[in-house]
Amino acid sequence: MPTIQAPARIAISNILLTTDFSVASQAAVPYAAALARLYGAKLFIAHAVGPEPNLGVPLDRLPHEFDKDWREAEQNLRQFTDSKLLTGLSHEQFLERGDLWEVTSSIIAECHIDLLVLGTHGRQGLKKLVLGSAAEKIFRQAPCPVLTVGPKATGKPHKPRHILFPTDLSPASLNAMPYALSLAEENEATVTFLNLVPLIPWQEQTAVEENTRKRLESLIPEEAKVWCRPKFEVHFEFPVEGVLFFAEEHNVDLIVMGVHKPTGASWTAHLPWTVASEIVSDAPCPVLTVRG
């Protein structure tokens, strides 16, 4: 297995924060603002007004001044961007009509977004709130890393001292490793590399643990071991429960993980939650996902 080379420092010049003006969106603002200050980045704040209904007979678009939904969104966006957390930050706001992902992807391309930040309502909000139902679609489709702040990530943003990098050693998973290493160097943090292996007979667990630990250790450049204080854990648990339990028990400040690229309609909201989605929804800290 090849050794992963970590970039000296992640370059973040443009950050996009999507909002539906909910409490979940508000919870993501301090993290977006803190990252913008840390990296000297410009912050873009975007809201998507729902698309107009598809009528059988096409009608002229209603002017904004007579569009109740648009005027309400304008007012909410002004209040949202009036936060003291944004004082002194270079920021710009977008109000667009259309599907949330289509609006988001357009801004990512147009403004050369390096990082997307969003708040999610968790699994309970999926049936009724826009960002809740779209969160998985966004972090699986976005070409840039996505920082998701879930409902249980209630602490104030601070420099991460303990970063958790769960990996199944797949290429998609390892695509996120340079970000974990770079953030560890940036913040002089400990990185725990966690591999979870369920349903292994107890007679084989010792051998599997030793082999997997060696594979994890071989990934890291020798020079990285000096400044990122790596730890290696192999647990015999199911991925979701194992990651969430470890993050809670060890006061993890940030989870960095790779997500698989969608191959069709398998990620849609009609199907059961995937591992990444459940972790993002229930994590006690923000989760940075990097698409494989």
HELIX and SHEET records of a PDB file:
HELIX    1   1 VAL A   23  TYR A   39  1                                  17    
HELIX    2   2 HIS A   64  PHE A   66  5                                   3    
HELIX    3   3 LYS A   68  PHE A   80  1                                  13    
HELIX    4   4 LYS A   84  LEU A   86  5                                   3    
HELIX    5   5 LEU A  100  GLU A  110  1                                  11    
HELIX    6   6 ARG A  123  LYS A  127  5                                   5    
HELIX    7   7 VAL A  130  GLN A  141  1                                  12    
HELIX    8   8 PRO A  171  LEU A  174  1                                   4    
HELIX    9   9 MET A  177  ASN A  187  1                                  11    
HELIX   10  10 TRP A  202  SER A  218  1                                  17    
HELIX   11  11 ALA A  224  TRP A  227  1                                   4    
HELIX   12  12 PRO A  239  GLU A  249  1                                  11    
HELIX   13  13 VAL A  275  ASP A  282  1                                   8    
SHEET    1   A10 HIS A  91  ARG A  97  0                                        
SHEET    2   A10 LYS A  42  VAL A  49  1                                        
SHEET    3   A10 ASN A  14  THR A  18  1                                        
SHEET    4   A10 LEU A 115  GLY A 119  1                                        
SHEET    5   A10 VAL A 146  VAL A 149  1                                        
SHEET    6   A10 VAL A 287  ARG A 291 -1                                        
SHEET    7   A10 LEU A 254  VAL A 259  1                                        
SHEET    8   A10 HIS A 162  PRO A 166  1                                        
SHEET    9   A10 THR A 190  LEU A 196  1                                        
SHEET   10   A10 PRO A 230  HIS A 235  1                                        
END                                                                             
